[in-house]
Amino acid sequence: MTIAVYPGSFDPIHNGHIDVIRRAARIFDKVIVTIANNEAKSPCFTFAERKELVEKSLEDCPNVEVDTLNGLLIEYVRKREASVIVRGLRAVSDFEYEFQMAMMNRRLNENIETFFLVPSEDHTFISSRLVKEITSLGGNVDSFVPLHVKAKLIEKLLKVKNKTSNTKKG
């Protein structure tokens, strides 16, 4: 059985992520979507919220599991007895960083391979950052995220925006 781990912050999960996950699930016996804590990013959603959004987005994929990670990815992959790390490449600009990470992970454990997948062209330009920005500015993100993710984004971002507006007024 080949187990792959697809790590990311998924803040929030979008259709580009889902495309890569579904395609990886056709290639590997099991895919573990691992929600990582990235100290460099200030997440909009908590671990629990992100896990719930990802699980609901992939509930029709029986060989996909959703988990969280706080620590070194390569150790998590080893503990889960996986042999592959899946990474999505949207643009050439992603390649340099992803290549560096793949080489570092290989150095840390040469038995774990990195597998790069390019999302379908309909999803190449989508990023979680842009989805949050468009939502916060009142734009339509229907074609970028599942409807349940859109609803949570609106709820979360408008709540923050309303708090900020009320603080400035008072």
Rosetta blueprint (number, residue, H / E / L):
1 M L
2 T L
3 I E
4 A E
5 V E
6 Y E
7 P E
8 G E
9 S L
10 F L
11 D L
12 P L
13 I L
14 H L
15 N H
16 G H
17 H H
18 I H
19 D H
20 V H
21 I H
22 R H
23 R H
24 A H
25 A H
26 R H
27 I H
28 F L
29 D L
30 K E
31 V E
32 I E
33 V E
34 T E
35 I E
36 A E
37 N L
38 N L
39 E L
40 A L
41 K L
42 S L
43 P L
44 C L
45 F L
46 T L
47 F H
48 A H
49 E H
50 R H
51 K H
52 E H
53 L H
54 V H
55 E H
56 K H
57 S H
58 L L
59 E L
60 D L
61 C L
62 P L
63 N L
64 V E
65 E E
66 V E
67 D E
68 T E
69 L E
70 N L
71 G L
72 L L
73 L H
74 I H
75 E H
76 Y H
77 V H
78 R H
79 K H
80 R L
81 E L
82 A L
83 S L
84 V E
85 I E
86 V E
87 R E
88 G E
89 L L
90 R L
91 A L
92 V H
93 S H
94 D H
95 F H
96 E H
97 Y H
98 E H
99 F H
100 Q H
101 M H
102 A H
103 M H
104 M H
105 N H
106 R H
107 R H
108 L H
109 N L
110 E L
111 N L
112 I L
113 E E
114 T E
115 F E
116 F E
117 L E
118 V L
119 P L
120 S L
121 E H
122 D H
123 H H
124 T L
125 F L
126 I L
127 S L
128 S H
129 R H
130 L H
131 V H
132 K H
133 E H
134 I H
135 T H
136 S H
137 L L
138 G L
139 G L
140 N L
141 V L
142 D L
143 S L
144 F L
145 V L
146 P L
147 L H
148 H H
149 V H
150 K H
151 A H
152 K H
153 L H
154 I H
155 E H
156 K H
157 L H
158 L H
159 K H
160 V H
161 K H
162 N H
163 K H
164 T H
165 S H
166 N H
167 T H
168 K H
169 K H
170 G L
